[in-house]
């Protein structure tokens, strides 16, 4: 019986190893400079070349076609062939998962004492080394610290953090990385060409994506896909999807489209069609999570996306359907649903509930928008004389403080400061607002609606709010001003300095609780009478909004 593809195309020299350039270069230089270590730790997740590189290193050290170690073994001498076939007498591969006790390590120590039977070095490869017991590690310490000159150890593990620090300090550690998606697809293409297998590029991209950076996993899937494919049509994307149990990207896109259109009936009907076709709820949830994640990444930087070209293009289009905060909410909902699907009994119910929650998540109003809709606090009537609330008050552990925002221009009215002019011609204000809406910053549009926009002669922008308007403090935050500058750059071709102020007259002062006339009752009762809190309660459900007293001395 011929070996599987993963074994037939296993790298036999450093040139064939993909995705581990830094490690290969270091080992080659160590051989060329005669600076080999006696102990190595190769770590990384499954199927990315740890044991393969260890075997190649053993060939480099023991190749008989050269007088000494070489970075390019011949692959034809007796030592190279035996190492390739796994029966070299001086290269021992030990499965630490099944030989994990102190007795096995004692036996290994006895073998280390004797010189190689034929080759230059005695090479020990401990696979899954993290599964050794604590006593076994302790028995190995002295041998690793002072091994004979002919012994080389390689500890391959998927959990390097499980190795004791005393072991790690005695070895050189090489962290293997997941193989990048383009390299994995390129490798699959080369193998299909060598095997004379007709395969669609999208089919190989699907296999590479399912491999998740593991070459061995991808090659195992390729073996299955070749067997599953029609002999006349070759390997198609549809046949690979059927093999992997994946839903076509168009069906997942249909679900997101229904969410974008707020179409509950269409959403549940589309989900029912997938379930009726035999697709599992967990598979639907997993692919929908991946699609939402891709859309979120596409909003930040589309070049970070990996996968088939069609799916990358779809992700960029779907990114324009939703705001960033909506996609973040979708991910939270789907990740929680994935956990429920793993442990719950009624899987269909959990999936449909998650889909309906995604619809509702689009209808939620952000906290910033709710606060912005409250508007400024009226100075007369909102805080009656003797109420204990003057301007913007805060109740903190029974203490009442008043903070009044300082003016940024002289004078007590809303008259522009020197150099401040009316908005520039061409409706600059409207253009910037439209740019904010185009950027999906609807919450920010709400925040700046209550401000008077003033443009100075140098092109700077000043937003003037009424005294007591809480939106001034929110817009003053650096990230908000940065978004405003970006909108100006997009709309006007320049990025002005953005300033925020109120038209208050008093300098910042703090009024102690003893100097203010406080209302009777507890701090919570006094807080409930604040006009801002009363307005907020009209917009936020009672079970969501709560007030509490901070501990004395809290910041």
N, C-alpha and C positions, 0 to 999 in steps of 0.2 A: 504494500500500500504506500503510495507516494506521500511524503510529508505535506502538511498544510502550507499555505502561502506564507504565513507568518514565520515558519521555520525555513522554507526554501529561500526566502529573500532576507534572511537575517544578516545584518552587516558583518563582514569578515575582516574589515580593516577600518581605519579611522576615516577614510574618504567616504565610506558608505553611511556613516553616522550622520543623521540630520537633526538640526535643532539644538545641538549641544556644542556650538563652536568654541566657546570659552574653555570648556572642560577639555575638549580634544586638543586645543592649542597648548594648554598647560601641560598635559601629559606628554605631548610630543616634545616640548621644550625640555621637560624633565629628563626624558630619555636621551636627547641629544647632548645635554649638559652633564649627564651623569649625576643628577640630583634626585634620584628616585627615593621615595619614602618606603618605610617598611609596613605602614598601615594606612589604609584609605577608608573613608566612609562615603558611600554613594547613596544619596537620598533623593527622594522624589516619588510621585505617585506611579501607579502601575503602568507598565508597557511603554516606557520612554527611554529604555536603553541602559539601565543600571548593570544588569548581569551581562548584557552584550558587550558593553565597554570593558567590563572586567575580563571577559574572555579575550577581547582584542589585546588588552594590555598583557595578558599572559602569553599570547602569541609573540608580542613584541619582545618580551624578555627571554623567551625560550626558542625562538626561531633558529634552526640549525643551519640555515643557509648563510648566516653571517657569523662573524667571529665574536660578536657581542650583541647587546640589546640594540634593536633598530625600531624606528617609528613606522617602517613599511615592511611588515613580515611577508614572506614569499607566498604563504598559503599552500605550498606544495610539499614541503618537507614532512617528515614523519611526525614531528612535534605539532606542527600546524594542523595537520589532518586529524590527529588524535584529539586536540583541543576542540576543533570544529565538531567532531563526532561525540564529544563528551566522555571519552574513555582514556584520557591522558593519565598516566600513572602519577605524575608529579603535579597535577592540577586537580585539586579536590574541591568539589562543590558540595556544600553541606546545607541541608534544609534545616535552619535553626528552629522552624516551627515544630518539627517533629523530633529534633535532636537538641533539646533546649536545657537539659539538666547538667549537673556538675559532673556526672560520670562521663558523658559524651565529651565535655571539654577536657577532662583529664586524659581521655584517649587521644584527643587532638594534640595535647601538649607532648605526649609521648612521640607522636609522629613528627612533630616539629624538630625534635632533638636530632633526628637522623638526616643526613645529607640526601639531596635528590637522587633518585635511582639512575636518571639519565640526563635530565635537563640542567640548566644553570640554576634555576630557582624552583623552590617548592612553593606553589601558589595556592592559597586557601581562600575560597569564596564562601562567605556565610550569608546566605539569602534569608531575608526576614529576620535580621539580627536582633531587632528590638524584642523578639519573643523569647530570648534567652532569660533564664531566671536570674535573680540577683546573685545567688551563689555562683552560678556559671560565669557571670561577668567578673566576679571577684577572682575566680580561678584563672581567668584569661588576662588579668591585669599585668602580671609580671611578664608573661610571654609577649604581650604587646609592647611593653616598655623596653625590654631588652631581648629582642628575638635574635636568633642566629642570623648570620649575614646572608644566608640563602633563602630565608623565609619572607614572604610577602603576604599580607592579609588585606582582603577587601570585604568590608561589612556593608552589604546592600540592605536598605531599609526604607519603608514608606513612612516611618514615624521616627525621625531622628531625635525628636525631643524626648522619646522614651529611653534613649541610650543614656547611661550614667555619665556625668560630667568627667569622671576619671577615665572613661573610655574615649570620649570625644577629644580630650586634651592630648591623647597619645596618637591621634590619627589626623591625617589631612582630610578635611571635609569638602566634598564636591556636591553642590545642590543641583540636581538635574531639573530642568524646566519642562513644562508641557510644550509639545511641538506646535509651533504656530500653524494656523489653519492653511495658509497658502502652501507651506512646505509639505503639509500632510496630503493635500490634494495633488500636488505635483508628484509626490511619491506614488500615490495610487494610480495616477495617469501613466507613469513609467512602467509599473507592474502590469497594468492592463495591456500596454503596448507589447511588453515582453511575452505575455501570455496569449497575445492575439485575440483579446476580448474586446468586442465593440461595446462602448459605454458612452452614454450621454454625459456631457460635462456636469449637468445639474445632478445626475445620479451620483457621481463621485463627490460632488460638493455635499450632498446629503449624508453620504457615508463619512466624509471627513468631519462634518459637524457632529454627527452622532458619536464619533470616536473621542470627542472632548479632549483632544491633545494627546491621546494615547495611540501610538503607532500599532501596537499589538491589537488593541480593540478595533481599530479601523481595518486592519488586515483580516481579522476574523470575520467582521461584517462583510468585507469584500468577498471572502470565500463563500459566505452564505448567499450573497447577492448574485454571484456568478451561477451558483446552482439553481437559484430561484428564477433567473431570467429566462425568457423565451429563447430558444436556440436560433430562431430566425431574426427576431427583432433585436436581440442583444439586450444589454442592461439599460433600462429606461428609468426615468425619474419616478414614474408611476409604480413600476414594479418594486423599486427600493422603498418608496413610501408604504406600499402594502406590506413589505417584509418588516419594516420597522414599526408598523402600526401607527404611522404618523398621518395627520390630517393635512390636506393640501392647504397651502398658505391662503388660497382664496376663501376657503371656508372659515378660517380664523379671522380673516379680514372682514368677512360678512358679520361676524359677531361684534367686532369693534365698530363697524359702520352702524349697526343698530344702537349701540351705546351712544355713538356720536349724534344720532338722530333722535335719541330719547324714545326709541320704539321698543317698548316692553314686549308687545306681542311678537314682533319679528325676531327679537332676541331669543325668547323662549322657544319659538318655532324652529329657529336655526339650530339651537342646542338639541332639541328633540330629534331633528333630522340626523345629527351626528350620532346621537345615542342609538337611534334605530338602526343605523348602519353598522353598529357593533363597536364603535369607538368608546373606550372607557372614559368615565368622568375624570380620572386622574390624568389621562393623556390630554384631554381637552384643556384641563386647567393648566397643565405644564406648558403646553404650546402657547396658550393665551398669555401666560406669565412671560414667556420668552418674547412674544410679540410686543407686549407693553414695555418690557425692559428695552427692547431695541428702539422703540419709539422715543423713550426717554433719553437714551444715549444719542439718538439722532438729533434731538434738540440741542444737546451740548456740543457734540462733535461727531459728525457722520463717519469720519475716517476711522473711528474706533470700532465700527461694526464689523463683524465677521460673519461669514455664511454665504449662501448662494446670492448671486447678483440681483436676482429678482426680489428676494426677500429684503435685501438692503435698500433697494429702491422703494419697496412698499413701506418699509419702516420710516423713510424720510417723508413720504406722503402722509402716513398716519400721524407723524409727529405734529403736523399742522392742524390736526383735528382737535387736539386737547391742549390745555395749559399744563405747565410742568407740575403744579401742585395736584392737578387731577390725576395725572399719570402716577404720581407718588401714592396717592390714595388707592388707585387701582392695584398697585403692587402690594400694598398692605393687605387689601381685601383678599387677593388671590393667594398670597403666601399663607395667610391664616386658613383659607379654604384648603390648600394643599395639605396642611397638617391635619385638618379635620377629615380629609379623604383617606389619609393613611390609617387613622384610628377609628373612624366612624363606621356605622353600619349602613345608614341610608345615604349612599354616595350621591345619588342623583339629586337628592334634596339639598345637600351641601353645595353642589355645583350650581343649581338654579338659584339658591339663596345668594351665592357670591355674585352671580350675574345681575340680579336685581339690586344688590347693594352698589354695584358699579353705576347703575342708572341713578340711584339716589345720591351717590357721591357727587355727581355733576350738578345736582340741584343745591348742594350746600353752599352757604355764603361764608367766605373767609372772615376771620375775626377782624382783620384790618378793614374790610368793607363795612362790617357792622359798626365798628367804632367810628369810621369816617362818616357814616350816615347819620350819626347822632348830632353832628354839627357843633358849633360853639355854644358854650353855656351863657345864657343871658345874665348880664350883671345885675339887672334889676328884676326882682321877683323870683329869680332862680335861687338866690341865696339871701333870704330875708335877714333883716337886722337881728342880731342876737342868735342866729342859727348856729354859729360856730363854724360855718363854711364860708370862707371868703376867697374868691378866685378859685384856684385848683387846690383843694384840700386833700390830705391823706390822713387816714386814721391808722395808727400803728401802736398797738398795745396800749390803748387808752390815751395816747398823746395825739394832739391835733396840730398839724403844721400847715403853713400856707406858703406856697412858692409862686412868685410872680415873675414872669419872663421879662428880662431886661430889654429895652429898646435897642435897635441897631442904628437908628438915626435920631438926631436931636429933634425935640418937639414932642408934643403930646397928642398929635392927631395922626391921621393916615397919610399926611402929605409926603410925597416922595422925598428921599434924601437927596442931597446935591448930586447931580450927574445922572439921576434916574429919569428916564424918559418914557413916553408911552410905547406900547408894543410896536415893533418895527413893521414897516409896510409889508404887505403880502400875507397878512394873517399868520405870523410866526407862531402865535399861541395855538391856533387851530391846527396848524401843521404838526406841531410837536404832540398834541393830544392824539391826532390820528396815528402818528408814528408809535405812540405807546400802545394804542389799541392793536396795531398791526403786530407789535412784539408780544401780544398776549398779556400785557401788564394791566389788566382791567382793574385790579385792586388799586394800583397806583393812580389810574385815571380818576377813580373815585376820591382818592386822597387829595388830589390837587384841584378838584373842582371848586372847592370852597375858598381858594386863594385868589388874590389879585395878582396877575402876572405883570411884572414891570421889567422892561429891557433897558439897560443903560447904553450910553453912547459907545462903549467898547464891546457891546454884544453880550454883556453879562446878564444873567437872569436872576431876578429877586422875586420870591413868592411871599406875599404879605397876607397874614391871617389875622382875624379878629382876636382880641385878647381872650384868653381862656379856651381857645380852640385846640383840642388835643391833637389835631392832625399836624400842627406845626412841629411838635416834638417827633412825631413819627417820620415826617418827610425830612427832618434834619439828619436822620441816620445816614451814615456814609454809603451804604449799599443802595438806599433809595435815591440819593443824589447822583450816584453813579449811573443808575438806570435812566434818570432824567437827562444826564449828559449824553448818554448813548442815543436817546431818542432825538435830542437836539442835533447830534451829529448826523443821524439818519435823515432828518427832515430838512435841516438847514445847511448841512455841509460843514458845520463847525461845532465845537464842543465848548460851550461857554462855562464860566464859573457860576455855580448855582448857590444862591444864598437864600436862607429862610429866616423870617422874622415876624414878630407880632407888633401891633401898634400900642402896646402898653406903655405907661409912663413911669412907673415906679421901678427903682433898682431892686435887684433880688434881695428879699428879706425873708427872715424866718420868724414867725410869731409863735412864741411858746404857748403851750396849752394853758398856762396860768393866766396869760394876758387876753385870751379869747374867751368869749362868752359861750360856753358849751351847752348843748342840749342835755336834758336829763336822760338817763338810761345808759345802757351798755354801749361800747364802741360799735357793735354790730347794728344796734338800733339807730345810732346816729348816722352810720354809713348808709342805711337803707333810705334815709331822707335826702341823700345827695341827688340832685337832678340828673346827673350823668348816669348814675346807677338806675334810676327810675326809667330813663329812656332806654337803657340797655336791656332791662327786663322785658320791655315790650317787644324786643326783637329776638331774644334768646330764650329757649324754654327754661322753665324754672328748675328742672332736674339737671340741666347742664351747667347753669350759672350758680355758683355758691360764693358766699363771703365768709371770711374767717379772720380772727384776730391774730396778728403775728406775735411771736414770743417777745417779751421785753428785751430790748437791746438788739433785735434782729435788724439786718441790713436790708 
